Amino acid sequence: MKLKQALKNKLTKKQLSLVRASFDVVGTIAIIEIPDELIKKQKIIAKEVLKLNPHIKTVLKKSGIHYGEYRRQKMVFLAGVNTKITEHRESGVRILLDVEKCYFSSRLGTERLRIARQIVPKEEILVMFSGVAPYPLVFAKNTQAKAIYGVEKNPVAHDFGERNVLLNKFWEKIRLIKGDVRLVVPMIGKKFNRILMPMPKTADEFIPVALRVAKKNTIIHFYDFGREEEFRGIRKKIKKSCKQLKKKCRILRTVKCGNYSPGVYRVCIDFKMV
Ligand SMILES: C[S@@+](CC[C@H](N)C(=O)[O-])C[C@H]1O[C@@H](n2cnc3c(N)ncnc32)[C@H](O)[C@@H]1O
């Protein structure tokens, strides 16, 4: 509301109604959305965002959706300090990243803590698709896990992950490996107490890889996108994959952990191998 108020004398009523008042904040960067109709006014809007939020130093605009295997998103610089690199703080950890070259969502902080709260001392955890390592870092800081492994294919995200491990001094707890989970995970030579699969849309392709390193009682956190009425189908897909591999699992819970688009949720299915 404050943003719309500040823009009152700079935009027409129609333009004002199109302004998206909420935006993502990653470290000192605000990532805003500008509808096509407001492109000519985007710098004015960005400057107001800077003025109203003293902790924000840079304003970028989302350009298109997440694309490709690395789930990156193009960003256009609008105002402030011209950079795409920032340090985000969450749950006691520092996360350095390039918001354009790596996937990261500050909105998933609550979800990371939800999982952290389930972790019991001495767990060995595998985070598939670890990105710049937010899950491993939050777990290392907030739990008594024994070891956390992360596997990430995007070399830039992996490198930021390594820097973050050093920055937070977690080199004894976290081991990050660069590469494709299909190749890397079987080579780790370990079975895990907990496995995370934060790769909505395609995570089901990787269930066989996860099950190879799961054991009795391993808990798997499987992410997908879907409407509420599709959640049952997602659970069925998991059960079917387990059955095909002659394994049994028990669904523990289905948790909505964000919105993908109107009516479509990011959902996490927690299931346990039995
Ligand atoms: C949705 S992002 C999640 C990143 C991170 N866990 C987070 O929450 O910020 C998925 C990540 O998986 C990585 N990725 C995609 N395919 C992969 C594969 N076959 N093996 C390893 N990583 C992969 C992408 O580069 C991307 O960083």
The ligand as an SDF file (V2000), in Angstrom:
LIG
                    3D

 27 29  0  0  0  0  0  0  0  0999 V2000
   14.3900  -25.9390   -7.6300 C   0  0  0  0  0  0  0  0  0  0  0  0
   16.1410  -25.7850   -7.5030 S   0  0  0  0  0  0  0  0  0  0  0  0
   16.3990  -26.0840   -5.7580 C   0  0  0  0  0  0  0  0  0  0  0  0
   17.7280  -25.5420   -5.2610 C   0  0  0  0  0  0  0  0  0  0  0  0
   17.8750  -25.5300   -3.7190 C   0  0  0  0  0  0  0  0  0  0  0  0
   17.5970  -26.8040   -3.1200 N   0  0  0  0  0  0  0  0  0  0  0  0
   17.0250  -24.4500   -3.0830 C   0  0  0  0  0  0  0  0  0  0  0  0
   16.0010  -24.7820   -2.4990 O   0  0  0  0  0  0  0  0  0  0  0  0
   17.3930  -23.2740   -3.1940 O   0  0  0  0  0  0  0  0  0  0  0  0
   16.6850  -27.2950   -8.2500 C   0  0  0  0  0  0  0  0  0  0  0  0
   18.2000  -27.4010   -8.4010 C   0  0  0  0  0  0  0  0  0  0  0  0
   18.5260  -28.6750   -8.9530 O   0  0  0  0  0  0  0  0  0  0  0  0
   19.6220  -28.5330   -9.8410 C   0  0  0  0  0  0  0  0  0  0  0  0
   19.5920  -29.7110  -10.7410 N   0  0  0  0  0  0  0  0  0  0  0  0
   18.7830  -29.9110  -11.7980 C   0  0  0  0  0  0  0  0  0  0  0  0
   18.9710  -31.1370  -12.3140 N   0  0  0  0  0  0  0  0  0  0  0  0
   19.9230  -31.7350  -11.5560 C   0  0  0  0  0  0  0  0  0  0  0  0
   20.5490  -33.0160  -11.5680 C   0  0  0  0  0  0  0  0  0  0  0  0
   20.2220  -33.9170  -12.4720 N   0  0  0  0  0  0  0  0  0  0  0  0
   21.4800  -33.2910  -10.6340 N   0  0  0  0  0  0  0  0  0  0  0  0
   21.8170  -32.3510   -9.6950 C   0  0  0  0  0  0  0  0  0  0  0  0
   21.2640  -31.1310   -9.6230 N   0  0  0  0  0  0  0  0  0  0  0  0
   20.3360  -30.8160  -10.5420 C   0  0  0  0  0  0  0  0  0  0  0  0
   19.4000  -27.1940  -10.5000 C   0  0  0  0  0  0  0  0  0  0  0  0
   20.5840  -26.6560  -11.0140 O   0  0  0  0  0  0  0  0  0  0  0  0
   18.8200  -26.3630   -9.3290 C   0  0  0  0  0  0  0  0  0  0  0  0
   19.8370  -25.6880   -8.6350 O   0  0  0  0  0  0  0  0  0  0  0  0
  1  2  1  0
  2  3  1  0
  2 10  1  0
  3  4  1  0
  4  5  1  0
  5  6  1  0
  5  7  1  0
  7  8  2  0
  7  9  1  0
 10 11  1  0
 11 12  1  0
 11 26  1  0
 12 13  1  0
 13 14  1  0
 13 24  1  0
 14 15  1  0
 14 23  1  0
 15 16  2  0
 16 17  1  0
 17 18  1  0
 17 23  2  0
 18 19  1  0
 18 20  2  0
 20 21  1  0
 21 22  2  0
 22 23  1  0
 24 25  1  0
 24 26  1  0
 26 27  1  0
M  CHG  2   2   1   9  -1
M  END
$$$$
